[in-house]
Amino acid sequence: MSGGSVGPGPARIARRVLFYCALILVLAVFVFPFFWMAFNSFKTNEKLQEYPPVFRFAPTLGNFLNVFQQAPFVQYTRNSFLVAFGTVGVGMVLGLPAAYGIARYGHRTVALGILACRMIPGISFLVPWFIIFRSLGLLDTFTGLVLAHLVITVPLITWIMISFFEEVPLELEEAARIDGCSRVGVFYRIALPLVRPGLVSAGILALIFTWNSFLFPLILAGVKTKTLPVVVYSFMTFDYLDLGGIYASATLVTLPVVIMVLLVQRQFIRGLTIGGLKG
């Protein structure tokens, strides 16, 4: 009998087919809304109101031009970048040492308290923030918006990074301490470089939350500090709904986040995978 290679059995082929079918289904569920939003942004309002939806039409950039004409889109984009990156930067400064301390000294009660803060809806902080910021003169300021978003992003960053710091070998830190490195030096020179995938994952997730935040900028921001999600809301009134403007502005709001995630996708996916395995 000749010893040829044996191909995969029927059961293995069936599992592979089911896996790819499930993968396509999941991708369709998550990708289709963005595709539909971008697809409809090139339709006129007349085409958008047709039922059933039309798939053959003459694309137009009128909705995008309307977005830039009706709202100071460039200013709102700058505001979103300032608030998002400012929140992530301050959140990292506060959240990383907290996560390291919890991982190294086993303060599980503090960790549970952080998780509880993360589970509280952000809208619960809105009225207290408004009263405090009004008395301190922080309404319609970038400082106020960054402080408001830290209520959610600091617990998020801290909770994600705890498991990553727990996997840093203690032997490396002890060796650095023997060589004369301080505890702060161990944190910056040993621990942080080893948890780089976690830093990317926590930073991107915090950035996505802050970028997409709507209620905080709607209530706490003003003319000078409004962010991009508020632009979408400006195309809806009590007696008028500009579907084309909504689709176009939502596409423009989502696109920067998609580009940022694609640029760091390898580190982001690696961090999520490692974090999932550790959890």
C-alpha positions in Angstrom: 0.0 0.0 0.0 1.4 3.4 -1.0 1.8 5.8 1.9 0.1 9.0 0.5 -0.9 12.0 2.6 -4.3 11.7 4.2 -6.5 14.8 3.8 -8.7 16.2 6.5 -11.6 14.2 7.6 -15.3 15.1 7.0 -15.7 16.2 10.6 -12.7 18.6 10.4 -14.0 20.0 7.1 -17.4 20.6 8.6 -15.9 22.4 11.6 -13.9 24.6 9.3 -16.9 25.4 7.2 -19.0 26.2 10.3 -16.1 28.4 11.7 -15.9 30.5 8.5 -19.7 30.8 8.2 -19.8 32.1 11.8 -16.9 34.4 11.1 -18.7 35.8 8.0 -21.9 36.3 10.0 -20.1 38.1 12.8 -18.2 40.4 10.4 -21.5 41.1 8.5 -23.2 42.1 11.8 -20.4 44.5 12.8 -19.3 45.8 9.4 -22.6 46.2 7.6 -23.8 49.2 9.7 -20.7 51.2 8.8 -21.0 50.1 5.1 -24.6 51.1 5.0 -23.9 54.4 6.7 -21.1 55.2 4.2 -23.1 53.9 1.3 -26.1 56.1 2.1 -23.9 59.2 2.6 -23.6 59.5 -1.2 -27.3 59.5 -1.8 -29.6 62.5 -2.1 -32.3 63.0 0.5 -34.9 62.0 -2.2 -33.1 58.7 -2.8 -32.8 58.0 0.9 -36.5 58.3 1.4 -37.3 55.7 -1.4 -38.6 52.3 -0.3 -37.4 49.7 -1.0 -33.9 51.2 -0.8 -32.2 51.8 -4.1 -28.7 50.4 -4.8 -28.1 52.0 -8.2 -27.9 55.8 -8.1 -25.7 58.7 -9.2 -23.3 59.3 -6.2 -23.1 62.9 -4.9 -20.8 64.7 -2.5 -23.5 67.2 -1.7 -24.1 65.8 1.8 -20.5 66.2 2.7 -20.3 69.7 1.4 -23.5 70.5 3.4 -21.8 69.2 6.6 -18.9 71.6 6.1 -21.2 74.5 5.3 -23.6 74.1 8.1 -21.2 73.4 10.9 -17.6 74.4 11.7 -16.5 70.9 11.1 -12.7 71.6 11.2 -13.1 73.3 14.5 -15.1 70.4 15.9 -12.5 67.9 14.6 -9.8 69.8 16.4 -11.8 69.8 19.6 -12.4 66.1 19.4 -8.7 65.4 19.0 -7.8 67.6 21.9 -10.4 66.1 24.2 -9.8 62.5 23.1 -6.0 62.5 23.3 -6.0 64.7 26.4 -8.3 62.3 28.2 -6.3 59.3 27.1 -3.0 60.9 28.1 -4.2 61.9 31.6 -6.0 58.6 32.0 -2.8 56.7 31.3 -0.9 58.9 33.8 -3.5 58.1 36.5 -4.5 54.6 35.5 -1.2 52.9 34.8 0.3 53.4 38.3 -3.0 52.4 39.9 -3.1 49.2 37.9 0.6 48.5 38.7 0.0 49.0 42.4 -3.1 46.8 42.4 -1.3 44.0 40.5 1.8 44.1 42.7 0.3 44.7 46.2 -3.0 42.7 45.7 -5.5 45.5 46.6 -8.5 43.5 45.2 -10.9 45.6 47.1 -9.7 48.6 45.2 -9.9 46.7 42.0 -13.6 45.8 42.7 -14.3 49.4 43.5 -12.8 50.4 40.1 -14.9 47.8 38.3 -18.0 49.1 40.1 -17.1 52.7 38.9 -16.7 51.4 35.4 -20.2 49.7 35.5 -22.0 53.0 36.6 -23.6 54.7 33.6 -21.8 57.8 32.6 -25.0 59.8 32.6 -25.1 59.4 36.4 -22.2 61.7 36.7 -23.6 64.3 34.3 -25.7 66.4 36.7 -23.1 66.5 39.4 -20.4 67.4 36.9 -22.6 70.2 35.5 -23.2 71.7 38.9 -19.5 71.5 39.9 -18.2 72.8 36.6 -20.7 75.7 36.6 -19.5 76.8 40.1 -15.8 76.4 39.1 -16.2 78.1 35.7 -15.3 74.9 33.8 -18.3 74.7 31.5 -17.3 75.0 27.8 -13.7 74.3 28.6 -11.4 71.5 27.4 -10.3 71.0 31.0 -13.8 70.3 32.1 -14.5 67.9 29.2 -11.3 65.9 30.0 -12.1 65.7 33.7 -15.6 64.5 32.9 -14.4 61.7 30.6 -11.8 60.6 33.1 -14.6 59.2 35.3 -15.0 56.4 32.7 -11.6 56.1 31.1 -9.4 55.8 34.2 -11.4 52.8 35.5 -11.3 51.3 32.0 -7.6 51.7 31.6 -6.9 50.5 35.2 -9.0 47.4 34.9 -7.5 46.4 31.5 -3.9 46.9 32.6 -4.1 45.0 35.9 -3.9 41.6 34.3 -1.0 42.7 32.1 1.1 43.9 35.0 0.4 40.7 36.9 2.1 38.7 34.1 5.4 40.7 34.4 7.9 38.4 36.0 8.8 39.5 39.5 12.3 38.1 39.0 13.1 40.9 36.5 11.9 43.6 38.9 13.9 42.1 41.8 17.0 41.9 39.6 16.6 45.6 38.7 16.1 46.6 42.3 19.3 44.7 43.2 21.1 46.7 40.5 20.0 49.9 42.3 16.9 50.8 40.3 14.2 52.5 42.3 10.5 51.3 42.4 9.6 54.1 40.0 12.5 53.2 37.7 11.3 49.5 37.7 7.9 50.7 36.7 9.1 52.8 33.8 12.1 50.8 32.6 10.9 47.2 33.2 7.1 46.9 33.6 5.9 49.4 31.0 8.0 48.1 28.0 6.8 44.6 28.7 3.1 45.5 28.7 3.2 47.5 25.4 0.4 45.5 23.7 -1.8 46.2 26.7 -1.0 49.9 26.6 -2.1 50.0 22.9 -5.4 48.1 23.6 -6.3 50.2 26.7 -5.4 53.5 24.9 -7.4 52.6 21.8 -10.5 51.5 23.8 -10.3 54.7 25.9 -9.9 56.8 22.8 -12.9 55.2 21.1 -15.1 55.8 24.1 -14.0 59.5 24.4 -14.2 60.1 20.7 -17.8 58.7 20.4 -19.0 60.4 23.7 -22.1 62.4 23.0 -23.8 63.3 26.3 -20.8 64.9 28.0 -20.0 67.3 25.1 -23.7 68.0 24.5 -24.3 69.3 28.1 -20.8 70.4 29.3 -19.5 71.9 26.1 -20.4 75.1 24.4 -19.7 76.9 21.1 -15.9 76.8 21.6 -15.5 73.1 22.7 -18.2 71.1 21.0 -17.0 67.8 19.5 -17.8 65.9 16.4 -20.7 63.6 17.7 -22.6 66.8 18.4 -22.4 67.6 14.7 -24.6 64.6 13.9 -27.2 65.9 16.4 -27.3 69.3 14.6 -28.9 67.7 11.6 -32.0 66.7 13.6 -34.7 69.1 14.8 -38.2 68.7 16.0 -39.6 69.3 12.6 -36.9 68.3 10.2 -34.6 65.3 9.6 -31.7 65.6 7.2 -30.9 62.0 6.6 -28.1 62.8 4.1 -26.4 65.1 6.6 -26.7 62.5 9.3 -25.1 59.8 7.2 -22.3 62.0 5.9 -21.5 63.5 9.3 -21.6 60.1 11.0 -19.2 58.7 8.3 -16.8 61.6 8.9 -17.0 61.1 12.6 -16.3 57.4 12.4 -13.5 57.5 9.8 -10.7 58.9 12.0 -11.2 56.1 14.6 -11.3 53.4 11.9 -8.0 54.8 10.5 -6.3 54.9 13.9 -7.4 51.4 14.7 -6.1 50.1 11.3 -2.7 51.8 11.9 -2.2 49.9 15.2 -4.3 46.9 14.5 -1.5 44.3 15.1 -0.6 45.7 18.5 -4.3 46.2 19.3 -5.3 42.6 18.3 -2.3 41.2 20.1 -3.2 43.1 23.3 -6.8 42.0 23.2 -5.7 38.4 22.6 -3.2 38.3 25.3 -5.6 40.0 27.7 -8.3 37.5 26.8 -6.0 34.6 27.5 -4.8 36.1 30.8 -8.4 36.8 31.9 
